[in-house]
Amino acid sequence: MPKNNVRQQIKGQKNMLPRHIQFTTLAEGPNLRGHWLTEVENTYESVSYSFLFRGKGQIFGLPQNFKPYPSGMESYLVATKNIQATASQIKQLARNLKQGTSSDRETIQALFNYVHHIPSAPIITLTDALSALERNEASCNGKSRLLVALARSLGYPARIKGGIILKESNKRTSHAWTELFINGVWVPFDALNGHFAYLPANYLELYQGDAFLITHSPGIQFDYSYEINRQESLPMLNEEAEEVKKVTTFSLWGLVKNKSISKKNLFLLLMLPLGGLMVALLRNIVGIRTFGVFLPVLIAFSLLETGLVTGMALFLFLILFVGFITRPFDALGLLHTPKLVISLTLMVLVMALGNYLGISSGIAWLSSLTLFPTIILTISAERFSKLIVEDGFQKATGTLVQTLLAVGICFLLFSIKGLDAILILFPELLLLVISACMVLGRYVGLRWTELLRFKPLLNSKIA
């Protein structure tokens, strides 16, 4: 059964079962085992146990050399039936791998690399450490036992940890990994998936020790599956405690919980007025020029997927590339709509080519090209190309730079932690945007850029 610890939170446990089936839990060492019992024979029943999980990733920095382990760790150093730490093949391999290393960390890295590079195989039968070594292929169970056996043979306390990798699906497979006791802390190592001293946030821990996750009474027909569904959550509230209704009457959180709209799309919808207000302030008070009012807002929202610096660079490259490559079509005297379609087509081709090259060559930033909404990029490129024709390259470039400035400011606004939760819980706050725009709409003073431009004239009047 799942338990809370420093990296995972379990709540909302629900146990659905027929009346004649009893459910009990029993502590077995560090684990908590659930029992479903019935005295009724020759029946087929269905039971379910559900809960909410929230996890966080853990990364450990390892020192070069480890402190001596304390007393009481002897059980994590012995050989067992399936972890043959004292077998001659295991001991010889461990000694060979240790040769050439100069610290405990390098030794553990050598053991881990060897087990990680053993070919993976979906073996459903039990694979002990020695079998994994002799076959030179193993699943997570075989690799975990082999890494534990190698570590124990060199005097490092080690154990197996088991659970489920949570991905939205319906599956039957569980997972096992290894933990080593290093300087007072159990550090995770997943040799199958290549996680060295690291455990991802979606790893559900269920038990420790070399055990089966599920067992059943002999002589019965038994089947099971793990149904995993992603739940949206607001970090600032306990959604199960009905606290949302207590805090606000007009909360939109119900739309997300009912899956009427995704949290991301709802956030974008609510941020549009706020981003528009920010751009209006920049245009009317500061005096910068942008490609429209909402275009910088939409571009900034796209950058949330790629990051500010990478996103800005990719955006600038795409706009300049398509803007220049479509200029010859202006000389042909084509109508606006066909030219826009040509720009859209070229943008799609460039993004598809970049994505292909990024995946084939392993360049992550090239693969990020497809994260940009194509329509937004196309309209931006078309605006830039049109400005070059109407105002010249220098002025068009100036507008592009000012647009990027507005994009950066909107990006910082969107990145404020907790802003999404506040807007979803209190959408009535957007009424303040209307009030602010009414005040802004009556502003007739000089813009900041005009103050700079006319500074000599203003100074002469004062003198």
N, C-alpha and C positions, 0 to 999 in steps of 0.2 A: 504494500500500500504506500502511496506517496506521503512524504512528510516535509514539513517546512525546514529549511536550513538557510544558511547565509546567502545562497544564490538562487533559491527558488521559493516561491510562495504558493501554497495550496489553499484553496478555499471553495466554498459552495459544494461540498461533497453531497451527492445524491445517490441513494441506493434504491433502485426499483426492483422489487422481487415479489413473487406470489406469497400468499399468506402462510402456506405450509413450508416455506423455505426460511430458515433462520440464518442470520448473518452475525458473525462475531469477529472480533479482531484480537490478535494475540501477539505480544511482543516476543520476538525470537532474536535474542542478542541485540544487535543494532537495528534490526529490521522489524517491520510491523506487517504481520501476515493476516490476510482476510480469509475467513472460512464461510462458505455457503453450504449449509447442511440441510438435508431433508430425510424424513423417514419413509416417504411415499415411494413406492416402487413402480416401475413400468409406466412412467410418465415422461413427457418431453416439456421442459420449461425453459423460459428465457429470463435471464436476469441482466441487469445493467448497473454499472457503477460509473458515475461521472463526477467531474470536478473541474474547477478553473485553475489553470497554471499560469504563473507569471515568473519568468526567469531572466537572468542576466548573465552575460558572458564573463568568464574569469580568465585572466592572463597572469601567469606567474613569471617573475624574473628569477632565474636560478643563479646562485653564486657559483664560482668556479669549484670550490671545495665545500663539502657538506660537514656539518657538525656531527659528532657521534650520536647515534640514536639512543634514547633513554631506555631504561629497563621496562619490561612488559611488552616489547615488540617481537618477542620470540616466535609467536604464532604466525607472524607475517614473513618469517624467514625459512620455514620448514618446507620440505617437499610433501606433496599430496598425491593422491591417485592420478589426478589429471594435470597436476603442475609438477613435473618431475625435475625439480631443481637440482637434485643430486645425480641425475643420470649423466653418464660419462660424455655423451654427445652434447648435452646442454652445457656442462661445465667447460668442455674443451672450446666450444663456440664462444662462450662468454670470455674465456681467457684470451682467445684470438682477437676478439673485438676490442678488448681492453688494451691490447698492445698498441703502442703508438699514441695513446692518449696520455695527457699530462695532468688531468684534473677529473674530479667526479662528474662535472658537467659534461665534459667531452666523452667520458665513458657512457653516460646515460644517452647522450646524443648518438653514439655509435650503435648501442643496442637498439635504440628506437629506429634509426635509419635502416638497420638490417631487417627488422620485423616489418617495417612499413613497406619495404620494397619486395617482400614476398608477394607473389601474385595473389590477388583476391579471388575467392571462389564462393559462390552461394551454397555452401555445404550446410545441409539441414540436420545432419547427425552430429553427435558430440565429437569434437576434435580436441584431443589433449595436446599439451605443449610438444611432446615428442613427435606425435603424428604430424603436427603442423610443420615441424622442422624437416621430417623425412619426406613428406609429400611435396614440400616447397609450394604449398598453396593452402589458404585458410580463409575462413570468414572472420567476423569480429571476435567470436569466442575463441577460436584457435590462436589468433594473433595475440589476444589479451593474455591467454594462459602462457604463451611462449615468452612474451615480454616479462611477465611476472616471474617465470622460472629463471630467465637469464639474470634478472635483477637480484633475485634471492640468492642465486648461486655465487654472486659477487658480494653478498652481504648487505644489499640495500633492501629494507623492508618494503614489500609490495603487496597489493591486493587487487581484486577485480571489483569493478563497480558496474552495475547494470541498470538499464532503463529503456527509454524509447526516445528516438529522435522525432521531434514533433514537426511534421509538415502536413499541411492541410490535405488529408487523404483518408482512405479507409484501408488499413493494412493489417498484417498479422506478424510482422517482424519486429523484434525487440533489438536491443543493441547492448554491447558490453565494451568497456574500456578499462584501462589500467590506472592505478594510482600508486605513487611512490611517496614514502614518508621522508620528506626533506626538511630539515631544520624545524621540526615541530609542526609541519603542515602536510596534509595529504595533497599532492599535486597530480592533476589528471594528465594522462597521455592516451590519445586515441590513435593507435598505430594503423588502423584501417583507413581512417580519413585524413591522416597526416597532421593531427593537432598535437603539437609538442608543448607541454606545459600550458595547455589552453583548453577550455571547455566552452563551446558556443552556448548562446542564450537559450536555444531551443532543445537542449538536452534535458529531458526529464529524468531525474534520479529516482530509482525505485528500491534498489537494494544494494547491499555490498556483500562480497563473498562469492565463491564459486558455486552458485546455485541456479536452479531453474526459476524463471519468473513465474510460470504457471505450472501447477501440477493438479492432477485430479484422481479421484478414486478409480481403482482398476475395474474393468468390466462394464464401463458405461460409455455411451457415445457422447463425445464432447467436441464442441467447436467454439471458436472465439474470434474476435476481431477488435482492432483498436480504431475507433472513429474519431478523427481529429479535425476540429473546426476552429478557425481563427475568430477571436472575439475582439471587436474594437473596444478600446478603453480610454478613459480620461484619467491621466495620472493623478490629478488633484482630488478625485473623488472615488469612494468605494461604490461602484455601480450596483452591487448587489444589496446594498443597505438602503436603497430607496432615498439616498441623500439628495439625489438630483432634484426630486420633486419638492424636497424641503427647502432647497436653496432658491429655486427659481420657478416661476409659473410658466414662462414662455420658452423653456429650454427646447432646443432642437435635437437633443441627444437621442430622443426616441426614434427619430428618422434613421440614425446610424445603427441603433440597436436592432431595429426592424429590417435593416438592410435595404431601406427604401433609397438610400443614397450613401455613397462611401464617405468616410470621414474626410478624405483628401478633397473630393469634389465639393463637399459642403463647405470646407474651409476656403477653397478657392472662391466659391460663390459669395461668402461673407466678406472675404478680403477685397473683392473687386471695388466696393464703394470706398473702403479705407485707402486702398492703393490709389484709386482715382483722386481722392482728396489730396494725397501726398503729391501726386503729379500736378494737380491744380495749384497747390502752394508753390511748387518749384517753377511753374510757368508764370503765374500771376504775381508772385511776390519776389521770387529770386530772379525771374526773367530768362530762364533757359528755354530752349526750343527742343521739342521732342517729336518723334513720329507718333502723333496722336496722343490721346489721353490714356487709353486703356492698354495700348500695345506695350508700353514699358512694364505695366503691371503683369500682363500675361507672360512676358519674357522672364521677368523676375521669378514668377512662380515655376517656370520651367527649370530655372537654375537651382531650385531646391533639390532636384534629382542629381545634378552633375557637380554641384559645388560652385562657388562664385568664380574663382580664378579659371578653372577648366571650362566652365560654361561660357564665361565671357570670351575666352579665346576661341572656342568653337563657334560661338555665335558670330563673332567678328569675321572669322574666316569664311563662313558660309555666306554672310551678307555681301562681303567684298567680292567673293568669287562669283556668285550668281549675278550680283549687280553689274560686274564688268562683262561677264560672258553674254549677258542679254542686251548689251548696248548696241551691237550691230543690228538687232532687230528693230531698234528705234529708227535707224536710217532707212528701213524698208517701208516706213509709213504704215505699219500695222495698227489696227484698232486696239483699244486698251484691253478688252477682254481676251482676245487671242494671245496678246503679249503676256497677260497674267498667267494663262494656261501654260505657255512656254516656260515661264519662270518656275511655275509649280513643278512641271515635268523635270526640268533640270535640277531643281532642289531635291526631288525624290531620288533621281539617279545618283547625285553626289552623295546623299546620305546612305543609300543602299550600297554604293561602292565603298564608302568609308567603313560601314559596318562589316562588310565582307572582308576587307583588308584587316580590320581590327581583330576579328575572330580568327582568321587564318594565321595572322602573325602574332597573336597574343598581346596586341596593344590595346589596353583598356580604354584610353581616351578616344580612340577611333570608334570603338563600339558604342560610345556614349552619344554619337551623332543622332541616333534614332530616338533619343529621349526628347529631342526638341519637337514641339508641335510644328508640323510641316507648313500649315497654313500661316501661322504666325511668322515663320521665317520668310515665306514667300511674299507676304504683304510687306514685311520690312525691307526685303531686297528690292521690291518693286518701288517702294517709297524712295529708297536711296537712289535707285537708278533715275527716277523721275526728277529728283532734286538736282542731280548732276546736270541733267539737260536744262532745267529751268534756271538754276542759280549758280551753276558752275561747281567744279569738283571741290574747291576749298570750302565753300559754304555748306555743301552737302556733307562733307566730312565733319565739319563743325557740328552740324545737327546730329550726326551719328554719334559723335563723342558725347554730346550733351544727353542724348537718349540713353547711352550706356551709363552715364552718371545717375540718371533717374532710375535706371534698372538696379544699379547697385544700392541706392538708398531704399528702394522698395524691397530688395532682397533682405537687407538688414532689418527692415520692419517686419517682414514675414518670419524672420528667424527668431524673433523674440519668444523665449520659452514661455509656454502657457497661454500665449495669445489665442491659439486655436480653441483651447478649452473655454476661455472667457467668452469668446464670440459665440460659440455653440450654446453655452449655458445662458448667456445674456444677449440674444440677438437684438433686443431693443436698444442696445447701446449704439446701433447704427443710426438711430434718430439724431444722435449728436453730429453725425456727418452732415445731415441736412442743415442743421443749425450752423455748423461751421461754414458750409458752402454759401448760406445766405449772407453771412458776414463777409466772406471772401468775395462774393459777387458784387459787393458795393465798394470794393477797394478801388480807388482811382489814383493812388499815389504812384511815385516812381518805383520801378523795380530796382533790386540791388545792382543788377548789371548796368542799369541806366545811371545809377548814382556814380558808378566807377567811370562810365563812358563820359558823363558830363561833369566830372569832378572839377576840371579846370574852369569851366563856365560858371559853376556854382561858387567856386572860390573867388572868382573875379567879382561876382555880384556882392558877395559878403564884404569884400574889400572896398 
